[in-house]
Amino acid sequence: MAKSALLAGVALALIAGSAIAADLPSRKGPPPAFVPPPPAFSWTGLYGGVNIGYGFGAGGTSSNTWGYLTDAGTGFFPTGGAYSATANINGVTGGGQIGYNYQFSPWLVVGVEADIQAADINSKNVASVGVGDGIFGPHVLTANSAHYLDWWGTVRGRLGLTLPSMPNLMVYGTGGFAYGGVNRTVSVVDTFPLFSGWGTGVYDNTSTGWTAGGGVEWTPMAFPTWSVKVEYLYTDLGSTPLNVAAVATIPANGPVFVAQDQAYTRFHSVRAGVNWHFNPFGSSAPVLAKY
């Protein structure tokens, strides 16, 4: 009997302890912190950077026509001539660019870009043409010309394509307005058996035209504020007519020498550049409320 009473007491104590423990307050660990996913990659935003490259000729020519005025200056004698010489310009170019992109969809990017470039792009050539006969007899004309592009720039639209599987790589086409500082000097000497004439003309002005091309731009995912690009452009700044002035003749009473020269400023360029994106991915991560 005593043993049964002891067992009953132990059972009651266990039941009472469990009930008391159930009524005690409990402590639970904090919920895991919510980490928002990184924003999706986007080309949208303002950017700026620098570039360097090389410009090379696109079949440019320098053409010249010349003649002689009467003493009264009434018109050309029909004893002039003409020549055409290669004037391909080549050299280093480099500068900076600024632009803005807007990504309309996972595969389409539209933007605008302006750049300004320093340049050492030039050509020099000498051409000689012999004329067998004429009013003043046989003669040889020699023209020495220099053609420089000192600086240039563009304002262009850009249309880019990306792949959802590789959003940080963009292939784009571009085109728009181009302008540049063109400097040309032409010296012409025409030698006859009894006299010679010479003159020099200078063109130094801003020429305008158009440009078009394309490129590839890539952003490393580890450094989303930076991108690198390689770009090709064809640029045509039009023709630069040049009149040879300050003419002298030997003897002093010889016919007056005049000449007109024209050349085109057309060139290809290949450039590599780096851009800094001021607003990577277009927007910041969402703000989470704290409680």
C-alpha positions as CSV (number, residue, x, y, z in Angstrom):
1,M,0.0,0.0,0.0
2,A,2.8,2.4,0.9
3,K,4.5,1.6,-2.4
4,S,1.4,2.4,-4.4
5,A,1.0,5.7,-2.5
6,L,4.6,6.6,-3.3
7,L,4.2,5.9,-7.1
8,A,1.0,8.0,-7.1
9,G,2.8,10.9,-5.5
10,V,5.6,10.8,-8.0
11,A,3.1,10.8,-10.9
12,L,1.3,13.8,-9.4
13,A,4.5,15.7,-9.1
14,L,5.5,15.1,-12.7
15,I,2.1,16.2,-13.9
16,A,2.2,19.4,-11.8
17,G,5.7,20.2,-13.1
18,S,4.7,19.9,-16.7
19,A,1.8,22.2,-16.2
20,I,3.9,24.8,-14.5
21,A,6.5,24.6,-17.2
22,A,3.8,25.1,-19.9
23,D,2.7,28.3,-18.1
24,L,6.2,29.8,-18.1
25,P,7.0,32.4,-20.8
26,S,9.1,31.1,-23.7
27,R,12.0,32.8,-25.7
28,K,12.4,32.3,-29.5
29,G,15.3,33.3,-31.7
30,P,14.9,36.3,-34.1
31,P,13.5,35.6,-37.5
32,P,16.1,35.4,-40.3
33,A,16.9,38.8,-41.8
34,F,15.4,39.4,-45.3
35,V,18.0,40.1,-47.9
36,P,16.5,41.7,-51.0
37,P,17.7,40.4,-54.4
38,P,20.2,42.6,-56.3
39,P,18.6,45.0,-58.8
40,A,18.4,43.6,-62.4
41,F,21.2,44.8,-64.7
42,S,20.2,47.8,-66.8
43,W,22.0,50.2,-69.2
44,T,19.7,53.1,-68.2
45,G,21.5,56.2,-66.9
46,L,24.1,58.9,-67.5
47,Y,27.7,58.1,-68.3
48,G,31.0,59.7,-69.3
49,G,34.5,58.5,-70.2
50,V,37.6,58.8,-72.4
51,N,38.8,57.1,-75.5
52,I,41.8,56.8,-77.8
53,G,42.2,55.5,-81.3
54,Y,43.5,55.9,-84.8
55,G,42.1,57.6,-87.9
56,F,43.0,56.6,-91.4
57,G,42.1,57.8,-94.9
58,A,39.0,56.8,-96.9
59,G,40.2,57.4,-100.4
60,G,40.6,61.2,-100.2
61,T,41.9,63.2,-103.1
62,S,43.3,66.7,-103.7
63,S,42.4,68.1,-107.1
64,N,43.7,71.3,-108.7
65,T,42.9,73.4,-111.7
66,W,44.9,76.4,-112.9
67,G,45.1,79.0,-115.6
68,Y,46.5,82.5,-116.4
69,L,44.8,85.8,-116.6
70,T,45.5,88.5,-119.2
71,D,47.2,91.7,-118.1
72,A,43.8,93.3,-117.9
73,G,42.4,90.5,-115.8
74,T,39.6,89.7,-118.2
75,G,39.7,85.9,-118.1
76,F,41.7,82.7,-118.3
77,F,43.9,81.7,-121.2
78,P,43.0,78.2,-122.4
79,T,46.4,76.9,-121.5
80,G,45.9,75.7,-117.9
81,G,45.6,72.1,-116.7
82,A,44.5,69.9,-113.9
83,Y,45.8,67.2,-111.6
84,S,44.5,64.9,-108.9
85,A,46.6,63.4,-106.1
86,T,45.9,61.0,-103.2
87,A,45.3,62.9,-99.9
88,N,44.5,60.1,-97.4
89,I,44.8,61.5,-93.9
90,N,46.1,59.3,-91.1
91,G,47.0,59.7,-87.4
92,V,46.2,59.4,-83.7
93,T,43.0,60.7,-82.1
94,G,41.7,60.8,-78.5
95,G,39.3,62.6,-76.3
96,G,36.2,62.2,-74.1
97,Q,32.5,61.4,-74.4
98,I,29.3,61.9,-72.4
99,G,25.9,60.3,-73.0
100,Y,22.7,58.8,-71.7
101,N,21.1,55.4,-72.3
102,Y,17.5,54.2,-71.7
103,Q,16.8,50.5,-71.7
104,F,13.3,49.9,-73.1
105,S,13.3,46.2,-72.8
106,P,15.7,43.3,-72.0
107,W,17.0,43.5,-75.5
108,L,16.6,47.2,-76.7
109,V,18.7,50.2,-75.5
110,V,18.4,53.7,-77.0
111,G,20.7,56.5,-76.3
112,V,22.5,59.7,-77.3
113,E,26.2,60.5,-77.1
114,A,28.4,63.5,-77.7
115,D,32.2,63.5,-77.9
116,I,35.1,65.9,-78.6
117,Q,38.5,64.7,-79.9
118,A,42.0,66.1,-80.2
119,A,43.7,64.7,-83.4
120,D,47.0,64.5,-85.2
121,I,45.4,63.3,-88.4
122,N,47.1,64.6,-91.6
123,S,48.5,64.0,-95.0
124,K,51.2,65.6,-97.2
125,N,51.7,65.1,-100.9
126,V,53.6,66.6,-103.9
127,A,52.3,66.2,-107.4
128,S,53.8,67.4,-110.7
129,V,52.2,67.6,-114.1
130,G,53.9,68.4,-117.4
131,V,52.0,70.3,-120.1
132,G,53.6,69.8,-123.5
133,D,52.4,73.0,-125.3
134,G,50.4,76.1,-124.9
135,I,50.4,79.8,-125.6
136,F,53.5,80.2,-123.5
137,G,55.1,77.0,-124.5
138,P,55.6,73.7,-122.6
139,H,55.6,74.0,-118.8
140,V,55.6,71.9,-115.6
141,L,53.2,72.6,-112.7
142,T,54.2,71.3,-109.2
143,A,51.8,71.4,-106.2
144,N,52.8,70.8,-102.6
145,S,49.8,70.3,-100.3
146,A,49.4,69.6,-96.6
147,H,46.0,68.6,-95.0
148,Y,45.5,68.5,-91.3
149,L,42.5,67.6,-89.0
150,D,43.4,69.3,-85.7
151,W,40.3,68.3,-83.7
152,W,36.8,66.9,-84.3
153,G,33.7,65.9,-82.6
154,T,30.3,64.2,-83.0
155,V,26.7,64.3,-81.7
156,R,25.1,60.9,-82.3
157,G,22.2,58.7,-81.6
158,R,22.8,55.1,-80.5
159,L,20.6,52.0,-80.9
160,G,21.8,48.9,-78.9
161,L,20.8,45.3,-78.7
162,T,21.4,43.0,-75.7
163,L,20.5,39.4,-74.8
164,P,18.6,38.5,-71.6
165,S,21.2,35.7,-71.1
166,M,24.1,38.3,-71.3
167,P,22.6,41.7,-70.3
168,N,25.9,43.3,-69.6
169,L,27.0,43.0,-73.3
170,M,25.6,45.5,-75.8
171,V,26.1,45.7,-79.6
172,Y,25.1,49.0,-81.1
173,G,24.9,51.1,-84.2
174,T,25.4,54.9,-84.1
175,G,25.3,57.9,-86.4
176,G,24.7,61.6,-86.5
177,F,26.3,65.1,-86.9
178,A,30.1,65.6,-87.2
179,Y,32.3,68.6,-87.2
180,G,36.1,69.4,-87.0
181,G,38.9,71.9,-87.5
182,V,40.4,71.4,-91.0
183,N,43.6,73.1,-92.0
184,R,45.0,73.0,-95.6
185,T,47.9,74.7,-97.2
186,V,48.7,74.4,-101.0
187,S,51.7,75.9,-102.7
188,V,51.8,75.8,-106.5
189,V,54.8,76.6,-108.9
190,D,54.4,76.6,-112.7
191,T,57.7,76.8,-114.6
192,F,58.0,77.9,-118.3
193,P,61.1,78.3,-120.4
194,L,61.0,82.1,-120.1
195,F,59.2,82.7,-116.8
196,S,57.6,81.1,-113.8
197,G,54.7,81.8,-111.4
198,W,53.9,80.6,-107.9
199,G,51.3,81.1,-105.2
200,T,50.1,79.8,-101.8
201,G,46.6,79.4,-100.4
202,V,45.5,78.5,-96.9
203,Y,42.2,77.1,-95.6
204,D,41.7,77.1,-91.8
205,N,38.1,76.7,-90.7
206,T,35.5,74.4,-89.0
207,S,34.0,71.9,-91.4
208,T,30.7,70.0,-90.8
209,G,29.3,66.7,-92.1
210,W,28.1,63.4,-90.8
211,T,29.3,60.2,-89.2
212,A,28.1,56.6,-88.8
213,G,29.4,53.3,-87.4
214,G,28.9,50.9,-84.6
215,G,30.6,49.2,-81.6
216,V,30.5,46.8,-78.7
217,E,30.3,47.8,-75.0
218,W,30.7,45.5,-72.0
219,T,30.3,45.9,-68.3
220,P,32.0,43.5,-65.9
221,M,29.4,42.3,-63.3
222,A,31.9,42.7,-60.5
223,F,32.3,46.4,-61.3
224,P,28.9,47.5,-62.6
225,T,29.7,51.3,-62.6
226,W,32.4,50.7,-65.3
227,S,32.2,49.7,-69.0
228,V,34.7,49.3,-71.8
229,K,33.9,49.7,-75.5
230,V,35.4,49.4,-79.0
231,E,33.9,51.6,-81.7
232,Y,34.3,52.2,-85.5
233,L,33.2,55.4,-87.2
234,Y,33.2,56.6,-90.8
235,T,33.3,60.4,-90.9
236,D,32.8,62.8,-93.8
237,L,33.4,66.5,-93.3
238,G,32.9,67.4,-96.9
239,S,35.1,69.3,-99.3
240,T,37.3,72.4,-98.7
241,P,37.8,74.6,-101.7
242,L,40.9,76.7,-101.7
243,N,42.0,79.5,-103.9
244,V,45.7,80.1,-104.4
245,A,46.5,83.8,-103.7
246,A,49.5,86.1,-103.3
247,V,50.7,85.3,-106.8
248,A,54.1,86.5,-108.1
249,T,55.5,86.1,-111.6
250,I,59.0,86.2,-113.2
251,P,59.3,88.4,-115.1
252,A,57.2,91.0,-113.4
253,N,55.2,91.7,-116.5
254,G,54.4,88.1,-117.2
255,P,50.9,86.6,-117.1
256,V,49.1,86.5,-113.8
257,F,49.0,83.0,-112.2
258,V,45.9,81.7,-110.5
259,A,44.9,78.2,-109.2
260,Q,41.9,76.6,-107.4
261,D,42.3,73.5,-105.2
262,Q,39.7,71.2,-103.6
263,A,40.1,68.3,-101.2
264,Y,37.8,66.1,-99.1
265,T,38.1,65.3,-95.4
266,R,36.9,61.7,-95.2
267,F,38.3,59.2,-92.8
268,H,37.7,56.0,-90.8
269,S,38.5,55.7,-87.1
270,V,38.7,52.9,-84.6
271,R,38.6,53.8,-80.9
272,A,38.8,52.0,-77.6
273,G,37.2,53.7,-74.6
274,V,36.1,53.3,-70.9
275,N,33.0,54.8,-69.4
276,W,31.9,55.5,-65.8
277,H,28.1,55.1,-65.2
278,F,26.7,57.5,-62.7
279,N,23.6,55.5,-61.9
280,P,24.2,51.8,-62.4
281,F,21.1,49.7,-63.0
282,G,18.9,52.7,-63.3
283,S,17.6,52.7,-59.6
284,S,18.6,51.9,-56.1
285,A,17.6,48.8,-54.1
286,P,14.1,49.0,-52.4
287,V,14.0,50.5,-48.9
288,L,12.7,48.0,-46.2
289,A,10.7,49.2,-43.1
290,K,12.1,48.3,-39.7
291,Y,9.9,47.3,-36.8
